Amino acid sequence: MLYSMDSGIPTREEIRAMTVVEYKVLENRLRRAADRQGLRLEKSRARDPHAVDHGTYQFVDQRNNSVVKQDWDLPRGFGLDLHDVARFLFEDINVNVHDGPEWGPWPEFPFVEYRSGNTPGARVKGKLIEDGWVLNYGDGDEHILGVWDDAEAAVRAAKDELRRKYWDEMLETEPGSYKPLNERSRDEIQAKIRSLNTQAEALLDEARALGRYLDD
């Protein structure tokens, strides 16, 4: 069961119906999406299935290790399920607007700014533009959005673009480093497939062992 942002965020009912492997695939994709937003998705280590935070998550800012999203009513934090996680990542994307002079002050990434005469040769849907809104990701990459009369339209377009960027499947080349699949070689992708199959078998073995424990 694979999801794209075009098909919408999976509901709680859809997540509950997932197999162990499908759940782990979704969890890992959301973890990678969080990483691309400068966040770390943490899972509660509570082992007691009756604990209020058992199996739940929270978000931590990678820059300063501060918690940015959790169930604030819980004494030990966490409290988010995977549906909450997906909504936070893809519905609540923050995009700043840089509308000051070229030398600053610069807002936090990601941000949009309107450039006049600074984007020669840029094309949007095949049409050449010289002026237009630009989305700055903060990783050295930029994306030409187009020409609108107001910043709100540019921000909406930026959020749509960021949802695609954050959700697009990436291949982890080394811990914490990801590259788009279309930039990886066939051998690298096959190696990742073998690694995922091994992980899936290990998860299935663990699920079977838990099932036998309940049956005894």
Secondary structure, 3 states (H helix, E strand, C coil): CCCCHHHCCCCHHHHHCCCHHHHHHHHHHHHHHHHHCCEEEEECCCCCCCCCCCCCEEEEECCCCCEEECCCCCCCCCCECHHHHHHHHHCCCCCEEECCCCCCCCCCCCEEEEEECCCCCEEECCEEECEEEEEECCCCCEEEEECCCCHHHHHHHHHHHHHHHHHCCEEEEECCEEEEHHHCCHHHHHHHHHHHHHHHHHHHHHHHHHHHHHHC
